[in-house]
Amino acid sequence: MTDKTKNRIAGTAGGLVNGAFGGGGGMVLLPLLTKWSGLEAKNAFATCVAIILPMCCVSTAVYLFRVRPDVGQVLPYLAGGVVGGVISGLTFEKVPVRILKLLFGAFLLYAGVRYLLW
C-alpha cells in the first residue's frame, strides 16, 4: 500500500470519527500518521492540529444547524480552546516529543475513563 493511500485512509478515519462524535478525529489521526504513515511525531502533531480545524468547523456548522446549542454554555469551552491553542502554538517547538506523547496518552486515558463513567 502506498503512503498516499495510507494517508487517505487515515484522513477518512479521522473524518468519520469527527463526524460521528462531533470531534476527536485527531485521536485517530495521530497514531495512524505516526505508526502507519511514518510521519515524524512533531510533524504528525502539527498535521493533526491543522486537520482538526476544518473538520471541527464542518461539525460545528452541522451541530449549530441541527441541534442549536445554547451559545452561553459553549463560550467558556471556546475561550479555553483559544487560550490553549495560543499557548500550545507558542510552546510547541520547545516541548520534547516524549512529553507530547505522554500528554496525549494521558488525555486519551482521561477522556476514555470519563466517557465510560459519565
Secondary structure, 3 states (H helix, E strand, C coil): CCHHHHHHHHHHHHHHHHHHHCCCHHHHHHHHHHHHCCCCHHHHHHHHHHHHHHHHHHHHHHHHHHCCCCHHHHHHHHHHHHHHHHHHHHHHHHCCHHHHHHHHHHHHHHHHHHHHHC
